[in-house]
Amino acid sequence: MDRILVTGGTGYIGSHTVVELQQAGYPVVIIDNLSNSNRDVLDGIERITGIRPDFVEGDCTDIETLRKLFADYPGIKGIINFAASKAVGESMQKPILYYRNNLNTLMNLLDLMAPNDVKGIVFSSSCTVYGEPDENPVTEQSPIKKATSPYGNTKQISEEIITDVINAGAPFKSVILRYFNPVGAHPSAEIGELPNGVPQNLIPYLTQTAIGIRKELSVFGDDYDTPDGSCIRDYINVVDLAKAHVLAVKRMLEDKSEAKIEIFNLGTGNGVSVLELIDTFEEATGVKVPHKIVGRRAGDIEKVWANPTYANEVLGWKATSTLEDTMCSAWAWQCRLRERGIM
């Protein structure tokens, strides 16, 4: 089968996608600069699949590094791009980092696709492109609103860059996947979400608090226009999410795309508040999470969840995991890290 390049492939979503690709028979090469992950992830992937993916430690913002990768690994026909900084809060404090990393990486990849006969790129986008939506759930036709954070803006700009490049006649396709909120871990507890340093995302901070690494979890705001005052999101199991990438790659490489650019929302269709999520974790695991209400966080959207009908019907994908099972998988991963003396 055709070789797939997975940028950011030792990261959270990337590693789970590599597992699904390898289990579907695709040979994979990963490039990652390990800025928010580590090499041990490769061991977890190998334990799950029996295959150790090819790995290049390198930064995708350096086009010469990518040129060498394509020379060293001929026959790459598809790219899945996860190489991006991804935290809303951090992007408000470090906008240049986000613009430089997220946009330069994408432009370098697009530059090298045609010369290397790459047939398509799956782009890791986000529901943040919808900004604060007028109504929920959002569909792929919902208006693109002004981004509320530099992170969200990099996703909007990236989608525009892909569209402009392909409309200018580029000989490849793209599937843009707009994620809602990925959570959980692989059911084997061999891989999961383990950011370097203090977590910027909710679930790893929650599980680290539950196990006693962090003192308490901050809930940013309880005065939003939602039933319990906390923000509402669409939490999707990371393995379900990873499987969508395999379908997207297969769709492009087998020339089954209906257009040169296709866009799909990936979510469950259910909105869950932060406080509801904490309750679900506690009920599913029997473990309490010390938490406190603090002020709103700049860049946060009040409420957003998906209408995933288009992905269900056209991509042939559906989220199937329950939130309870997903919370248990996140906790099992945290406990495995403790067993290994990592966290």
C-alpha positions as CSV (number, residue, x, y, z in Angstrom):
1,M,0.0,0.0,0.0
2,D,1.0,3.6,-0.5
3,R,3.3,5.1,2.1
4,I,1.8,7.9,4.3
5,L,3.8,10.7,5.9
6,V,2.4,11.7,9.3
7,T,3.8,15.0,10.5
8,G,3.6,15.4,14.3
9,G,3.1,11.7,14.4
10,T,4.4,11.2,18.0
11,G,1.9,13.7,19.3
12,Y,-1.5,12.9,20.8
13,I,-3.8,12.5,17.8
14,G,-0.9,11.7,15.5
15,S,0.2,8.6,17.4
16,H,-3.3,7.2,17.5
17,T,-3.7,7.8,13.8
18,V,-0.4,6.0,13.1
19,V,-1.8,3.0,15.0
20,E,-4.9,3.0,12.8
21,L,-3.0,3.5,9.6
22,Q,-0.6,0.6,10.4
23,Q,-3.5,-1.6,11.4
24,A,-5.1,-0.8,8.0
25,G,-1.9,-1.9,6.2
26,Y,-0.3,1.5,5.4
27,P,3.4,1.9,5.8
28,V,4.0,5.1,7.8
29,V,6.9,7.5,8.2
30,I,6.7,10.0,11.1
31,I,8.4,13.4,11.3
32,D,8.2,15.2,14.7
33,N,10.4,17.7,16.5
34,L,9.4,16.3,19.9
35,S,8.5,19.7,21.1
36,N,5.3,18.3,22.7
37,S,5.9,14.6,22.7
38,N,8.7,12.1,23.2
39,R,10.3,9.0,21.5
40,D,8.7,6.6,23.9
41,V,5.5,6.9,22.0
42,L,7.1,4.9,19.2
43,D,7.5,2.0,21.7
44,G,3.8,2.2,22.5
45,I,2.8,2.2,18.8
46,E,5.0,-0.8,18.2
47,R,3.5,-2.7,21.2
48,I,0.0,-2.1,19.9
49,T,0.6,-2.9,16.2
50,G,3.8,-5.0,16.1
51,I,5.3,-2.5,13.7
52,R,7.7,0.3,14.5
53,P,7.0,3.2,12.2
54,D,9.9,4.9,10.4
55,F,10.8,8.0,12.4
56,V,12.6,11.3,11.5
57,E,13.3,13.8,14.3
58,G,13.0,17.1,12.5
59,D,11.2,20.4,12.3
60,C,8.7,20.8,9.5
61,T,9.3,24.6,9.4
62,D,12.7,23.7,7.9
63,I,12.0,22.9,4.3
64,E,15.4,21.4,3.7
65,T,14.6,18.8,6.4
66,L,11.5,17.9,4.5
67,R,13.3,17.8,1.2
68,K,15.7,15.2,2.7
69,L,12.8,13.2,4.1
70,F,11.2,12.9,0.7
71,A,14.5,11.8,-0.8
72,D,15.1,9.3,1.9
73,Y,11.6,7.8,1.9
74,P,10.4,7.7,-1.7
75,G,6.9,6.7,-2.6
76,I,5.0,8.9,-0.1
77,K,1.5,9.3,-1.6
78,G,-0.4,10.9,1.2
79,I,0.3,13.3,4.0
80,I,-1.6,13.8,7.3
81,N,-0.5,17.0,8.9
82,F,-0.6,17.2,12.7
83,A,2.6,19.3,13.1
84,A,1.1,22.3,14.8
85,S,0.9,24.1,18.1
86,K,-2.6,23.5,19.5
87,A,-3.5,25.3,22.7
88,V,-5.9,28.2,22.6
89,G,-4.7,29.8,25.9
90,E,-1.0,29.5,25.0
91,S,-1.7,31.0,21.5
92,M,-3.0,34.2,23.2
93,Q,0.3,34.6,24.9
94,K,2.6,33.4,22.1
95,P,1.0,34.3,18.8
96,I,4.2,34.5,16.7
97,L,5.1,31.0,17.7
98,Y,1.7,29.8,16.5
99,Y,1.7,31.6,13.2
100,R,5.3,30.6,12.4
101,N,4.9,27.0,13.3
102,N,1.5,26.2,12.0
103,L,1.6,28.2,8.7
104,N,5.2,27.6,7.7
105,T,4.8,23.9,8.2
106,L,1.8,23.7,6.0
107,M,3.3,25.9,3.2
108,N,6.4,23.8,3.2
109,L,4.4,20.6,2.8
110,L,2.3,22.1,0.0
111,D,5.4,23.3,-1.8
112,L,6.9,19.8,-1.8
113,M,3.8,17.7,-2.7
114,A,3.7,18.1,-6.5
115,P,7.5,17.6,-7.0
116,N,7.2,14.3,-5.1
117,D,4.0,13.1,-6.7
118,V,2.0,13.2,-3.4
119,K,-1.7,12.7,-4.2
120,G,-3.3,14.3,-1.2
121,I,-3.1,15.9,2.2
122,V,-5.4,15.5,5.1
123,F,-5.4,18.6,7.2
124,S,-6.0,18.7,10.9
125,S,-8.4,21.6,11.3
126,S,-10.6,22.6,14.2
127,C,-14.1,23.7,15.1
128,T,-12.5,27.0,16.2
129,V,-13.0,28.1,12.6
130,Y,-16.7,28.6,13.4
131,G,-15.8,31.1,16.2
132,E,-18.7,31.8,18.4
133,P,-21.4,30.2,16.3
134,D,-24.9,31.7,15.8
135,E,-26.5,28.4,16.4
136,N,-25.6,24.8,17.4
137,P,-25.0,22.2,16.2
138,V,-22.7,23.6,13.5
139,T,-22.6,22.1,10.0
140,E,-19.9,22.4,7.4
141,Q,-21.9,25.2,5.9
142,S,-22.0,27.2,9.1
143,P,-20.4,30.7,8.7
144,I,-16.7,31.0,9.4
145,K,-16.5,33.6,12.1
146,K,-13.7,35.9,13.1
147,A,-11.3,33.7,15.1
148,T,-11.2,34.3,18.9
149,S,-7.6,33.2,19.2
150,P,-4.3,33.1,17.2
151,Y,-4.6,29.2,17.3
152,G,-8.1,29.4,15.7
153,N,-6.9,32.0,13.2
154,T,-4.0,29.7,12.0
155,K,-6.6,27.0,11.3
156,Q,-8.7,29.5,9.3
157,I,-5.7,30.8,7.4
158,S,-4.5,27.2,6.7
159,E,-7.8,26.2,5.2
160,E,-7.6,29.3,3.0
161,I,-4.0,28.5,1.9
162,I,-5.0,24.9,1.0
163,T,-8.0,26.2,-1.0
164,D,-6.0,28.8,-2.8
165,V,-3.2,26.4,-3.8
166,I,-5.5,23.7,-5.1
167,N,-7.7,26.3,-6.9
168,A,-4.6,27.6,-8.6
169,G,-4.2,24.2,-10.2
170,A,-2.1,22.1,-7.8
171,P,-2.2,18.4,-8.9
172,F,-3.4,17.0,-5.6
173,K,-6.4,16.8,-3.3
174,S,-7.2,17.7,0.3
175,V,-9.6,16.5,2.9
176,I,-10.0,19.0,5.7
177,L,-11.1,17.5,9.0
178,R,-12.6,20.0,11.5
179,Y,-12.2,18.4,14.9
180,F,-14.2,19.1,17.9
181,N,-12.5,18.2,21.3
182,P,-10.5,15.0,21.2
183,V,-10.2,13.2,24.5
184,G,-9.3,9.8,26.0
185,A,-6.6,7.3,25.2
186,H,-6.0,4.0,23.3
187,P,-7.9,1.2,25.1
188,S,-4.6,-0.7,25.5
189,A,-3.3,2.2,27.7
190,E,-0.1,2.1,25.6
191,I,-0.5,5.6,24.2
192,G,-2.4,8.6,25.3
193,E,-2.2,12.3,25.8
194,L,1.1,13.3,27.5
195,P,2.1,16.9,26.7
196,N,5.5,18.1,27.8
197,G,5.3,20.3,30.9
198,V,2.1,21.7,32.4
199,P,-0.9,20.5,30.2
200,Q,-2.6,23.2,28.2
201,N,-5.6,20.9,27.5
202,L,-8.4,19.9,29.8
203,I,-8.2,16.1,30.2
204,P,-4.5,15.6,30.9
205,Y,-4.8,18.4,33.5
206,L,-7.9,16.7,34.9
207,T,-6.2,13.2,35.1
208,Q,-3.0,14.7,36.6
209,T,-5.1,16.4,39.2
210,A,-7.1,13.3,40.0
211,I,-3.9,11.3,40.6
212,G,-2.4,14.1,42.7
213,I,0.2,15.6,40.4
214,R,-1.7,18.9,40.2
215,K,-3.4,20.5,43.2
216,E,-6.6,21.3,41.5
217,L,-8.2,21.8,38.2
218,S,-9.3,25.3,37.2
219,V,-12.7,25.7,35.5
220,F,-12.6,28.8,33.5
221,G,-15.8,30.6,34.1
222,D,-19.2,29.7,35.5
223,D,-21.2,32.6,34.1
224,Y,-21.6,31.6,30.5
225,D,-25.0,31.4,28.9
226,T,-25.2,27.6,29.4
227,P,-27.2,25.4,31.8
228,D,-24.5,25.3,34.5
229,G,-22.5,28.4,33.4
230,S,-19.4,26.5,32.1
231,C,-18.4,26.2,28.5
232,I,-19.9,23.5,26.3
233,R,-17.9,21.4,23.9
234,D,-18.3,18.2,21.8
235,Y,-15.9,15.7,23.3
236,I,-14.8,13.0,20.8
237,N,-12.8,9.8,21.5
238,V,-9.4,10.1,20.0
239,V,-9.5,6.6,18.6
240,D,-12.8,7.3,16.8
241,L,-11.1,10.5,15.5
242,A,-8.0,8.7,14.3
243,K,-10.1,6.2,12.3
244,A,-11.6,9.2,10.3
245,H,-8.1,9.9,9.0
246,V,-7.7,6.5,7.6
247,L,-11.0,6.8,5.8
248,A,-9.9,10.3,4.5
249,V,-6.6,9.0,3.2
250,K,-8.2,6.0,1.5
251,R,-10.8,8.2,-0.1
252,M,-8.1,10.5,-1.7
253,L,-5.7,7.7,-2.8
254,E,-8.5,5.7,-4.3
255,D,-9.8,8.8,-6.2
256,K,-13.2,8.6,-4.5
257,S,-13.3,12.3,-3.4
258,E,-16.3,14.2,-4.8
259,A,-14.2,17.4,-5.1
260,K,-10.5,18.3,-4.9
261,I,-11.2,19.8,-1.5
262,E,-13.6,18.2,1.0
263,I,-14.4,19.3,4.5
264,F,-15.9,17.2,7.3
265,N,-16.9,18.0,10.9
266,L,-15.7,15.3,13.3
267,G,-17.7,15.3,16.5
268,T,-20.3,13.3,18.4
269,G,-23.2,15.7,17.9
270,N,-23.5,16.1,21.7
271,G,-22.6,19.2,23.7
272,V,-21.2,18.6,27.2
273,S,-20.2,21.3,29.7
274,V,-16.9,21.3,31.5
275,L,-18.6,20.7,34.8
276,E,-20.6,17.8,33.3
277,L,-17.4,16.3,32.0
278,I,-15.8,16.4,35.4
279,D,-19.0,14.7,36.8
280,T,-18.8,12.1,34.1
281,F,-15.2,11.3,34.9
282,E,-15.9,11.0,38.6
283,E,-18.9,8.7,38.0
284,A,-17.1,6.5,35.5
285,T,-13.9,6.1,37.5
286,G,-15.0,6.6,41.1
287,V,-12.1,9.1,41.4
288,K,-12.7,12.7,42.7
289,V,-11.2,15.7,40.8
290,P,-10.5,18.7,43.1
291,H,-11.5,21.8,41.1
292,K,-12.3,25.4,41.5
293,I,-14.1,28.1,39.4
294,V,-11.8,30.8,38.2
295,G,-12.3,33.7,35.8
296,R,-13.0,33.3,32.1
297,R,-10.0,32.5,29.8
298,A,-9.3,34.8,26.9
299,G,-10.0,33.1,23.5
300,D,-12.5,30.6,24.8
301,I,-15.8,30.0,22.9
302,E,-18.9,29.7,25.0
303,K,-20.5,26.7,23.3
304,V,-20.0,24.7,20.2
305,W,-20.9,21.2,19.1
306,A,-21.1,19.4,15.8
307,N,-23.6,18.2,13.4
308,P,-21.6,15.2,12.0
309,T,-24.2,14.0,9.5
310,Y,-22.1,14.8,6.4
311,A,-19.1,12.8,7.8
312,N,-21.5,10.0,8.8
313,E,-23.1,9.7,5.3
314,V,-20.3,10.7,2.9
315,L,-17.1,9.8,4.6
316,G,-18.6,6.7,6.2
317,W,-17.4,7.6,9.7
318,K,-19.2,7.8,13.0
319,A,-18.1,8.4,16.6
320,T,-19.1,5.2,18.5
321,S,-17.4,5.4,21.9
322,T,-19.3,6.6,25.0
323,L,-18.0,9.5,27.1
324,E,-17.9,7.2,30.1
325,D,-15.6,4.7,28.3
326,T,-13.5,7.5,27.0
327,M,-13.0,8.9,30.5
328,C,-12.1,5.5,31.8
329,S,-9.5,5.2,29.0
330,A,-7.9,8.5,29.9
331,W,-7.7,7.4,33.6
332,A,-6.2,4.0,32.6
333,W,-3.6,5.8,30.6
334,Q,-2.8,8.1,33.6
335,C,-2.5,5.1,35.9
336,R,-0.2,3.4,33.4
337,L,2.1,6.4,33.4
338,R,2.2,6.2,37.2
339,E,3.1,2.5,37.1
340,R,6.0,3.3,34.8
341,G,7.2,6.1,37.0
342,I,6.6,8.7,34.3
343,M,3.7,10.7,35.9
